[in-house]
Amino acid sequence: MGKNYTPLSFSPLNIHEFETKHGSATSHRQIKPPLTTLILGLGLLIFISSIGFTLQRQSISTTFKASAPIPTVQEVLAAQTQQPLKPDRDFLKQEVARLGIVIPDPLLLKRFNDFYASPTPPNVLDTTLKTTIWYEIARQEVTKKEVESRTGYILGAWLPTDVFLASKPEEEKAKVAKQRQDLVKMNIEIENQLRQGKILNEIIPALIEAYPLLSGVFSVNGIRYTKENANKLLDYPASYEYGLINLKTPLYNKLFTMKAVETYQFAEDPRYGTGGYLLYVQAVGSSQFKTYNELIEARVP
């Protein structure tokens, strides 16, 4: 919404729109006061204006904070990738051995083909790149076992907010309304097929064809789904670390109450253009460590 994988690069999309309009209009009669009165009056006017500007600026700031959007899935995952890491290769070798984690060559080759291979040269996995990919997978597997986390998928769609739609033609509003309805239906079908034992790579492509209005807006762990990036999104679940999540947000608060191999339909919120989510947890990491960095700091001298 497996491996603890955060995509190599993406730019968080800001689909939340805020409009703050303010202003004032004042009418005055023209007066010709004495020069001294004019100077004193001008000074007083500047003083009052400065107070008014300060209060107005504070009011606007308060309003913006009060209506700030929930963190998007992309923003959460981006924040995790920006956390500085200590050198951890020797530690990962020890943990992989201690935990009995197996990282076979076919898994390394698949990841190479999905993320690194160019379509032009042969898909040859050299020693250096093989080592890099091994450590990527090792970190993900250790995080799943040693850090309090939820690994899986958050399935949803990027849809316009109600604020954005307010000034749009009725045809566009009707299209978005239909997209929201289709997303609810699609998420229900995904949930039912998961319970039947199917995998997302079998489910999603067929349903996108069945619901064409969701093509280009359906998202997997905050990234827009396309035929070109299907393997990258559907074969590599994301891990959400407890210490980097704002649990005051209902979506993530619910995520961290879920158990392994559990799904949950999270209602849409048109204010933020989410269109609704399907939460699908594959693995639960339960530990005293709330982030991967915290684990490294405690274990690596």
C-alpha positions as CSV (number, residue, x, y, z in Angstrom):
1,M,0.0,0.0,0.0
2,G,7.1,-8.7,1.3
3,K,9.9,-6.3,1.5
4,N,10.3,-3.0,3.3
5,Y,10.8,-1.0,0.2
6,T,10.5,2.7,-0.3
7,P,10.7,3.7,-4.1
8,L,14.0,5.1,-5.3
9,S,12.7,8.5,-6.1
10,F,9.4,10.3,-6.2
11,S,8.2,13.8,-5.6
12,P,5.3,14.1,-3.0
13,L,2.3,15.5,-4.7
14,N,0.4,18.3,-3.0
15,I,-3.2,17.8,-3.9
16,H,-4.5,19.9,-1.0
17,E,-5.5,23.4,-1.9
18,F,-5.8,26.3,0.5
19,E,-7.2,29.7,-0.3
20,T,-6.9,32.6,2.3
21,K,-8.6,35.8,1.1
22,H,-8.5,38.9,3.2
23,G,-8.8,42.6,2.7
24,S,-10.5,45.8,3.8
25,A,-12.2,48.8,2.3
26,T,-12.6,52.1,4.2
27,S,-14.2,55.3,3.1
28,H,-12.9,58.7,4.5
29,R,-14.0,62.3,4.1
30,Q,-11.2,64.6,3.0
31,I,-10.2,67.0,5.8
32,K,-7.5,69.6,5.9
33,P,-6.1,69.5,9.5
34,P,-3.3,71.6,10.9
35,L,0.2,70.3,10.2
36,T,0.8,69.3,13.8
37,T,-2.4,67.3,13.9
38,L,-1.6,65.7,10.6
39,I,1.8,64.5,11.8
40,L,0.4,63.1,15.1
41,G,-2.5,61.5,13.2
42,L,-0.1,59.9,10.7
43,G,2.0,58.5,13.5
44,L,-1.0,57.1,15.3
45,L,-2.3,55.6,12.0
46,I,1.1,53.8,11.4
47,F,1.1,52.4,14.9
48,I,-2.5,51.1,14.7
49,S,-1.8,49.7,11.2
50,S,1.2,47.8,12.5
51,I,-0.9,46.3,15.3
52,G,-3.6,45.4,12.8
53,F,-1.2,43.7,10.5
54,T,0.4,41.7,13.3
55,L,-3.0,40.5,14.5
56,Q,-4.2,39.7,10.9
57,R,-0.9,37.8,10.2
58,Q,-1.4,35.8,13.4
59,S,-5.0,35.1,12.5
60,I,-4.1,33.8,9.0
61,S,-1.3,31.7,10.5
62,T,-3.7,30.2,13.0
63,T,-6.3,29.5,10.4
64,F,-3.8,27.7,8.2
65,K,-2.5,25.5,11.0
66,A,-6.1,24.6,12.0
67,S,-6.9,23.5,8.4
68,A,-3.6,21.8,7.6
69,P,-4.0,18.5,5.8
70,I,-3.2,15.0,7.1
71,P,0.2,13.8,6.0
72,T,-0.1,12.0,2.7
73,V,1.3,8.5,2.3
74,Q,4.0,9.8,0.1
75,E,5.1,12.4,2.6
76,V,5.3,9.8,5.4
77,L,7.5,7.4,3.3
78,A,9.6,10.3,2.1
79,A,10.3,11.4,5.7
80,Q,11.5,7.9,6.4
81,T,14.0,7.9,3.6
82,Q,15.4,11.2,4.7
83,Q,16.4,9.9,8.1
84,P,20.2,9.8,8.3
85,L,21.6,6.3,9.0
86,K,24.7,5.2,10.8
87,P,27.0,2.7,9.1
88,D,25.2,-0.6,9.5
89,R,26.5,-3.2,7.1
90,D,28.4,-5.3,9.7
91,F,25.3,-5.1,12.0
92,L,23.0,-6.2,9.2
93,K,25.2,-9.3,8.5
94,Q,25.0,-10.3,12.1
95,E,21.3,-9.7,12.3
96,V,20.5,-11.6,9.1
97,A,22.5,-14.6,10.5
98,R,21.0,-14.3,14.0
99,L,17.4,-14.0,12.7
100,G,17.8,-16.8,10.1
101,I,16.9,-14.5,7.2
102,V,17.4,-16.0,3.8
103,I,18.1,-13.8,0.8
104,P,18.3,-16.0,-2.3
105,D,19.9,-15.0,-5.6
106,P,16.6,-15.1,-7.5
107,L,15.3,-12.5,-5.2
108,L,18.3,-10.3,-5.8
109,L,18.0,-10.7,-9.5
110,K,14.3,-9.8,-9.5
111,R,14.9,-6.7,-7.6
112,F,17.7,-5.8,-9.9
113,N,15.5,-6.3,-13.0
114,D,12.6,-4.3,-11.4
115,F,14.7,-1.3,-10.3
116,Y,18.1,-1.1,-11.8
117,A,18.3,-2.9,-15.1
118,S,18.4,-0.8,-18.3
119,P,16.3,-2.0,-21.2
120,T,19.2,-1.7,-23.5
121,P,22.2,-3.7,-22.0
122,P,21.9,-7.3,-20.8
123,N,20.6,-7.7,-17.3
124,V,23.9,-8.6,-15.7
125,L,24.0,-8.3,-12.0
126,D,27.7,-7.5,-11.1
127,T,29.2,-8.1,-7.7
128,T,29.1,-4.5,-6.4
129,L,25.4,-4.0,-7.3
130,K,24.5,-7.4,-6.0
131,T,26.0,-6.4,-2.6
132,T,24.1,-3.1,-2.6
133,I,20.8,-4.9,-3.3
134,W,21.5,-7.5,-0.7
135,Y,21.9,-4.8,2.0
136,E,18.7,-3.1,0.8
137,I,16.7,-6.3,1.3
138,A,18.5,-7.1,4.5
139,R,17.6,-3.8,6.1
140,Q,14.0,-4.2,5.1
141,E,13.8,-7.7,6.6
142,V,15.5,-6.7,9.8
143,T,13.1,-3.7,10.1
144,K,10.1,-6.0,9.8
145,K,11.4,-8.1,12.6
146,E,13.2,-5.7,14.9
147,V,11.3,-2.4,14.6
148,E,7.7,-1.7,15.6
149,S,6.2,-1.3,12.2
150,R,3.5,-2.3,9.8
151,T,4.5,-3.7,6.4
152,G,2.0,-3.8,3.6
153,Y,-0.1,-1.6,1.3
154,I,-2.2,1.5,1.4
155,L,-4.4,1.5,-1.7
156,G,-6.3,4.6,-2.6
157,A,-6.5,7.3,-5.3
158,W,-5.4,10.9,-5.9
159,L,-8.7,12.8,-6.4
160,P,-9.5,16.5,-6.3
161,T,-10.6,18.0,-3.0
162,D,-14.1,19.5,-2.4
163,V,-12.5,22.9,-2.2
164,F,-10.9,22.5,-5.6
165,L,-14.1,21.1,-7.2
166,A,-16.3,24.0,-5.9
167,S,-15.5,26.2,-8.9
168,K,-15.4,23.5,-11.5
169,P,-18.0,22.6,-14.1
170,E,-20.7,20.1,-13.2
171,E,-19.3,17.6,-15.6
172,E,-16.0,17.5,-13.7
173,K,-17.8,17.2,-10.4
174,A,-19.9,14.3,-11.7
175,K,-16.7,12.5,-13.0
176,V,-15.0,12.8,-9.6
177,A,-18.2,11.5,-7.9
178,K,-18.1,8.5,-10.1
179,Q,-14.4,8.0,-9.5
180,R,-15.1,7.9,-5.7
181,Q,-17.9,5.4,-6.2
182,D,-15.7,3.2,-8.4
183,L,-12.8,3.3,-5.9
184,V,-15.1,2.1,-3.1
185,K,-16.3,-0.8,-5.3
186,M,-12.7,-1.6,-6.5
187,N,-11.3,-1.7,-2.9
188,I,-14.1,-4.0,-1.9
189,E,-13.3,-6.3,-4.8
190,I,-9.6,-6.2,-3.9
191,E,-10.3,-7.1,-0.3
192,N,-12.6,-10.0,-1.4
193,Q,-10.0,-11.4,-3.8
194,L,-7.2,-11.1,-1.2
195,R,-9.3,-13.3,1.1
196,Q,-9.6,-15.8,-1.7
197,G,-5.8,-16.1,-1.8
198,K,-5.0,-14.0,-4.8
199,I,-2.1,-11.6,-4.9
200,L,-2.2,-7.9,-5.9
201,N,-0.3,-8.4,-9.1
202,E,-3.1,-10.6,-10.2
203,I,-5.9,-8.4,-8.9
204,I,-5.0,-4.8,-9.7
205,P,-4.4,-4.8,-13.5
206,A,-7.7,-6.5,-14.2
207,L,-9.7,-4.2,-11.9
208,I,-8.1,-1.1,-13.5
209,E,-9.4,-2.2,-16.8
210,A,-12.8,-2.8,-15.2
211,Y,-12.8,0.7,-13.7
212,P,-11.1,2.8,-16.4
213,L,-11.9,6.1,-14.6
214,L,-9.4,5.1,-12.0
215,S,-6.6,4.7,-14.5
216,G,-4.0,7.3,-13.7
217,V,-5.3,8.2,-10.3
218,F,-5.2,4.8,-8.4
219,S,-2.3,4.7,-6.0
220,V,-0.3,2.1,-4.2
221,N,1.5,3.4,-1.1
222,G,1.0,6.9,-2.3
223,I,2.4,6.5,-5.8
224,R,0.2,6.5,-8.9
225,Y,-0.2,3.1,-10.4
226,T,0.7,2.6,-14.1
227,K,1.4,-0.5,-16.2
228,E,5.1,0.5,-16.3
229,N,5.6,0.6,-12.5
230,A,3.2,-2.2,-11.6
231,N,5.9,-4.7,-10.5
232,K,7.7,-2.0,-8.4
233,L,4.6,-1.1,-6.6
234,L,2.8,-4.4,-6.2
235,D,5.7,-6.8,-5.5
236,Y,7.4,-4.5,-2.9
237,P,5.2,-3.5,0.1
238,A,6.2,-0.5,2.2
239,S,7.1,-0.5,5.9
240,Y,5.7,2.2,8.1
241,E,7.9,2.8,11.2
242,Y,6.0,3.6,14.4
243,G,8.3,6.3,15.5
244,L,7.9,8.2,12.3
245,I,4.2,8.2,12.1
246,N,1.7,10.8,13.4
247,L,-0.7,8.6,15.3
248,K,-3.1,11.5,15.8
249,T,-4.0,10.9,12.1
250,P,-6.9,8.5,12.0
251,L,-5.5,6.6,9.0
252,Y,-2.1,5.8,10.6
253,N,-3.7,5.3,14.1
254,K,-5.8,2.5,12.6
255,L,-2.9,1.1,10.7
256,F,-1.0,0.4,13.9
257,T,-3.9,-1.4,15.5
258,M,-4.0,-4.0,12.6
259,K,-2.6,-7.5,12.7
260,A,-0.7,-9.4,10.1
261,V,-2.7,-10.5,7.0
262,E,-5.5,-8.1,7.8
263,T,-7.4,-5.7,5.7
264,Y,-9.5,-2.6,6.5
265,Q,-11.6,-0.2,4.5
266,F,-10.9,3.4,5.5
267,A,-13.6,5.8,4.6
268,E,-13.0,8.6,2.1
269,D,-12.4,12.2,3.1
270,P,-13.3,14.5,0.3
271,R,-11.7,17.4,2.1
272,Y,-8.3,16.0,1.3
273,G,-9.1,14.2,-2.0
274,T,-8.2,10.8,-0.7
275,G,-11.2,9.0,-2.1
276,G,-10.9,6.3,0.6
277,Y,-8.2,3.7,1.4
278,L,-7.9,0.0,1.7
279,L,-5.3,-0.9,4.3
280,Y,-3.6,-4.3,3.8
281,V,-1.1,-5.3,6.4
282,Q,1.2,-8.2,5.5
283,A,3.6,-8.2,8.5
284,V,3.7,-6.7,12.0
285,G,7.0,-5.7,13.6
286,S,6.7,-5.6,17.4
287,S,9.7,-4.3,19.4
288,Q,10.9,-1.7,21.9
289,F,12.6,0.1,19.0
290,K,10.3,2.6,17.3
291,T,12.5,3.4,14.3
292,Y,15.3,1.7,12.4
293,N,17.7,4.5,13.5
294,E,16.8,3.8,17.1
295,L,17.7,0.1,16.6
296,I,21.1,1.0,15.1
297,E,21.9,3.5,17.8
298,A,21.1,0.9,20.5
299,R,23.0,-2.0,18.8
300,V,25.9,-0.4,17.0
301,P,28.7,1.1,19.1
